[in-house]
Amino acid sequence: MKKILYIVSLFALVFASCDPMEDIYKDVDALSNDNNIHSLEYTLTADDYSNIGGDPAKYESFSSSAPATDFLPDFLDGKYPTLDVTSSIKVTYDFYRGGLSYLYDYNDYLEELAAMDAYTLSDTDYDALGYGKYDNFDYNVKIPTVLADFLLNKYPDAVSGKELVVSYNYYNSGVTSVITQFWAFDGSVWAESDKVAPEVPGDVTVYELEDEDYDLMGAPGKYGNFSSSDAPENYLSTFFGVKFPYAAEGDKFLVLYKYYAGGGVTETRAKEYTLTDGVWGEYQSTIAKTDQYLKTANGWLFDPTILYTMVADDYLLLVNYVKSDIGAGYLDSYGTAESYYGANSYYVEFNIKEGNYDASFATWQDAVKAGVKAFLPLKFPNAVAQVDGVDVNYVISFGGYESSMVYYTITFKCSKSGPGSEFEFVEGPTVK
């Protein structure tokens, strides 16, 4: 009888309480959530742009007027509906950054030059003018007066409004260069025109290909120009690598070259090339960009955080910094480790055992924090403080050795964009 009462009481308890499986369901959901936290990479396809709609569908790219951050959160929500909070996706997409306005101006200028009559003074001209000894002018010559008289005699039938591109040799400080100017006739006198070449950005070097450059490139040397069968993009990247082997990362050149357009017409054109990661590349108006998005309780959010793990060369970068900026006395006999911050490139670590970092630091955490802060501008000199209005954090992973190797992360925020980037400590070190 007691057993029957016990069973009845148990059933009464079950029906009087909440669903007894509820806690189990929660546990299952929690496990399911853990299994749906992922770090993925994805590249948008033509179909993706089509599904996104608007300008991205029209142009198969994003732009400053149609930023990825306005479209990708909804796209990711639809594509990955089951991913859970803290999941992240690195999305690669095409971004239209626009053309270089100065390059358009320069090509228009070259087109204008090509449409005008041009004259280059010859050796005979210098002889006739009394400068035949060196076939050039120098700073002692009143060039405007000399050329005005020369052109008046050279073009006796010129009509008012005629324009001319005049080139001549000019000697100064041991260097002879070719000067090209616009000249105009007002019906009675020739005078230098107020037309000038478009302004080139200060970080860009202008270089005009010479006959020997075309020869160096092989096939283009046959006629001293490029053409549809010998396209400039097939040669210029390699040419710059050979011509300027000691160029620095980020160097930019505006290259002027001859191009046979057909019908007996050879044009002068311009392109900009930049040295990036050791390769000379032509400026592209549409580039591939990769952004990181993080799944939060409020949906997918753009996250420009940089995740970086230090490698042997990074520790060596810090070792060399200590040698040059703090003191060579902190280096070991091999030059692969230093005892100021504790960086060691041979073992790929910070040695965080007491005595392996400077006594001015109260703890190894302080030493590493200072070391990483010194390292970041060296590694990321052109870091940006914000992307699309969002602060950029750098989460740096490193090895710390005391009695055994432990891996940590430390976070800094870029507080000033490069060149000459600066970083501000956020948090860490934290065990990974």
N, C-alpha and C positions, 0 to 999 in steps of 0.2 A: 504494500500500500504506500509506503514511503517513497518507493521508486516512482510510482505513477504520479504522486504529487510533485516530485522533483522535476519530472519531465514537463508536466503542465506548467509549472512555475517558470521553467526555462523558455517554453514557447511564449508565455505571456511576456517575459522580459524581451524576447526577440521582437515581438510585434509592437511592444510599447516603446522601443528605442528606435534610433535611426538605422539606416541600412548597415548591417554589420560588415558589408564588403567595402564600405566607403573608404576606410583607411587603406585597404589593400589596393583599391583603385588609384588612390593618390600615390601610393608607392610605385605602382606600375607606371603611372603618368610621369613620375619623377625620373624613373629609369629611362622611359621613352624620351624625355627631354634631354637627358644626358647623351643619348644615342643620336640625337638630332642637332647637336652642336657641332658645326663643321667650319673649317677654313677652306674656302674654295677659290678657284680662279676661273674666270669666264671671259670669252671674247665675243662681242656682239656680232651677229651675222646680218646679212641684208634683210632676212625675214624679221629679225628683231626690230630693226629700224622701222620696217613697214608696220609692225604691230604697235610700235610706240606712237606713230602718227606725227602730224604736224611737220615742222621744218626738218626734224631728224629723219623722217620718212622721205621727204622731198630731196634732201641732199645726202642722205646716208652718213650723217655726221652731226655732232653737236657743235655749238659755237658760243661766243660770249652773249649773243642775243637769245640763244636757246641752250642754256647750260645743262649739262648732264644731271646736275643735282635737282633740276625741276622734273625730270622724267624717270630716272633710274630707281628711286625708291618704290614707286608703283610697279614698275616693270619687275623688279626683284621680288616684290610681294606676290605678284602673280606667277612668277616662274618657280619660286621656291616657297610655296605656302606652308610647308611642314617644318622648315628650319626654325630652330628655337632661339631664344634670346642669347646673346653673346656670340652667335655665329657671325662669321665675317666672309666677305667675298671681295676679291680683287677683280674689278671689271676693266677690261681693255676695250677702248672704243676710239673711233676717229674723231678728231677735234679740228675744226677749221679755225685757225688763228689769224687768217688774213694774209695778204701779201705785204711786201715791204714798200711803203709809199715812196721812199726815196729811190728804190730800184725802178719803180714805174717811171718816176720823173727822169731818172738817168737814161732809161731806154727811149723815152720820148725825146730827150735831148740828143741822143745819138741818132735818132731818126731825123731830127731837124738838121743835124750836121750833115747827114747823108744827102738830104734834099738840097743843100746849098752848094754853090760852087766853092771849091777849095783850091788854095794855092800854097805850095811849099817852096820856099826860097831855095834856089839851086846854087852850086858852086859858082856858076857864071854870074848869078845875081850878086853874090857877095863880092866878086871881082869888080863888077861894074860900080858897086857902091863904095869900093875902097876898103872892104873888109875881107879880101880874098886870102890874106896870109893864113888865117885860121878858120875861115869859112864859118864865122859866127859873130854875134854881137856880144858885148859885155856891159858891165855896169857904167862904163864911161860913155856909151853910145846913147844919144837921145833918140831912142827907138821910135816913139810916136811920130816925131818929125821926119825921120828917115823913111819910115814905112808910108807915111801919108804922101810924100813926094814920089816914092817908088810906085805906089799903086796908081797915082794919077797918070804917070807915064806908061804903066803897064796896061791900064784899061782906059785909053783915051775916049772910047765911045760909051763908057758907063752912063747909065741913066739914073736919075734921082731915085733912091730907095733900094738900089742894088746892095745886097749883102754878100759878104765873102768870109770864108774861114781861112785864116792865114797862119801858117806854121813856120817857125824859124828856130835856128840853133842859138842857145844862150849860154854863155860861159860865166860861171861864178864860183869862186872859192875852190878851184881845181876840178869842178864838175861841169860838163856840158850836157844840157838837157834840151828837149824840144818843147817850145812854148807854142800853144795853140790859142788864138784869139779870134773873136768876131770883129769884123770891120764893116762899116756901112758908108755909102756915098750919098750926100745930101744934094747933089747937083753941081756942087762946086769944089768940095773938099772931101777927102776920106778921113774918117776918125774911128777910133776904137769904139765898138758898140757897147752898150751897157748890159748886153746879154752875158750871162755867166753859166757855168756848169752847175747843176744842182748840188747842194751841200751834202757831203758824205758824212755819216756819223763818225765821231772821233775815234771809235774803236775799230774802224774799218780801214784797211790799207788798199789803195787802188793799184792794180797791177795790170798792165796791158801786154798781152802776149806778143813776142817778137818772132821773127822768122826762125831763129834757132830753137825756140820753144816748140813750134809746130814740127820741126825736124826731129826733136827729141821724142815726140809722141808717135813718130812713125808715119802712118798713112796720111794724116793731115798735112804733113810737111811737103807732100807732092805739089799742092797748090797754095800752101800757106794759109789755109782756112779750114773750118769745119763745114759740114753739109749734112743733108739728110742721110747719106750713106756713112758718114763719119761724124756721128752726133757728139757734141761736146761732153755730154754727161757720160759717155763711154770712156773718156780720156782724162778729164780734168781732176778727178779725185786722185788718181794715181800720179798725175803730173805734179800736183802740189806736194805730195809726199816725197817725191824725188827732188823737186826744186827747192823746197823749204824743209829739210830734214830736222831742223832744230826749232821749228815752230812750237809754241806753247799751247797747251790745252785752252780752247776758247778763242784762239786767234781767228780773225775774220778777214777775208779778202774779197774786194769787188774786182772781178776779173773781166777785162774787156777783150773781146775776141772777134775775129772775122768769121762771117758765116755766109756761105754761098746759098742764096735764096732761089736760084734758078733764073732763067731768062737773061743771063749775063750780068745779074745784079749780085754784088757782094756787100753785105751789111756789117756794121759794127754793132755788136750786142753786148749785154752785161749780165752777169750772174753773181750771186754772193755765195761763197763757200766758207764753212766754219769747221775748225778742227775739234771733233768731239770724240772722246774715248779713243784717240789715236787715229781716227779716220776723218778724212776731209769729205764733208757732205754738203750738197747744194741745199739752200734754203727751200723748205717745202711749206706751202700754205696750209696743207692738211697733214697733221701728224697723229701718230698713235699715242694715246695717253692711258695710263692705268691708275684708277682710283680705288680706294678701299671703302667698302660700306659695311657698317656694323648693325646687326639686328638688335633692336632695343624694344622695350615695352611699348614704345610709341611708333614702332615701325623701323624701316631701314634709314639710317643716317649716314651721311658722308663723313668719313673719318680719314683725314690725311696723315694719320700717325705713321711714322717711319719706324719699322722694326728692323734692327740691325744687330748682327752677331759679330763681335770682334774676332779677327783672324790674326795669324802671326805677323803679317805686314802692318797691321794696325798697332800692335804692341811695339813693333820696331819703330813706327812713326813717332810714338810717344817717347821711346828710348832716345831717339835722335833729337827730339825736341828738348829733352832734359839736358843732353850733351851740349847743345848750342845755346840754350836760353837760361839754364839753371846752373849747370856746372858739370864738366866732364868727370869730376871726381866721384860722381854718383854711379858711374857705369862700371860694370864688371870687366874683367880682363878680355872677354870675348866681344864686348860691345853689343851684346844681345839682351842685356837686362840692366835695369837701373833701380837704385834703392831710395829714390825720392818718393815716387808714387807706388813703386813696387811692380812696375810693368816688366814682363819677361816674354820676349818673342820666341825664345827657344822652346819653352814649355807652354806657350800660348795661354798666359794667365796673368793675373795680379797675385803676387806673393803677399798674402795678407797676414802672415805670421809676424808677430812683433819683432822689430829689429830689421825688417826688410823694407820698411818705409821710413820716411824722415820723422824724427822725434817731434817736429813742430806740429804734427797732426796728432790729435788726442786719441783717435781710434783709426783702425784700418778703413772704416767706412768713410771717414773724412778724407783720407788719403786717396781712395778710389774716386770719391766724388770730385775732388780737385783734379785728378788725373783725367777723368772722362771729360770734364769741362774744358781742359786744355786740348784734349784730343779732337773734340767735335769740330771746332773751326778749321783744324788742319785737314780733317777728312771731308767736311762738307762746307767749303769756303763760300759756296753760292747758295746755301740753304735759304729758304724763304720763311718768313714769320707766320704768314697766313696763306691759305688756299681757299678761295671763294668765301672769305670772311671767317674761316675757321682756323684757330691756332694750330700750329704744327708741333706735335710732340715727337721726340726721338726716344724710343725705348731701346736701350742698348743692353745686349746680353753679353756677359763675360764670365770667365772662369776665375774663381778665387781659391787659392790653395793655402791651407793652414796645416792641417795634418792629413787632409785628403782633399780631393777636388770637389768643389761645390759650385753650381752654376747659379748666377744671380741676374737680375735685371735692374737697371737704374734709368730713371726717366728725366729728361730735360726738355724744356720748351725753347724753340728758337725765338729769341726776343728781338733780334735785329736781322733783317735780310742781308744777304751778301751782295756784292763782295765784302769780305770782312764780317762775316756773320758772327752773331753773339748768341749765347745760350744761357738759360736760367734754370736752376735746379728745381725739380718738381717733387720727386720722391725716390726712395730706395737707399741703398741696395735691398732688394727683396729676393728671397730664394725662389727660383723658378719652380 
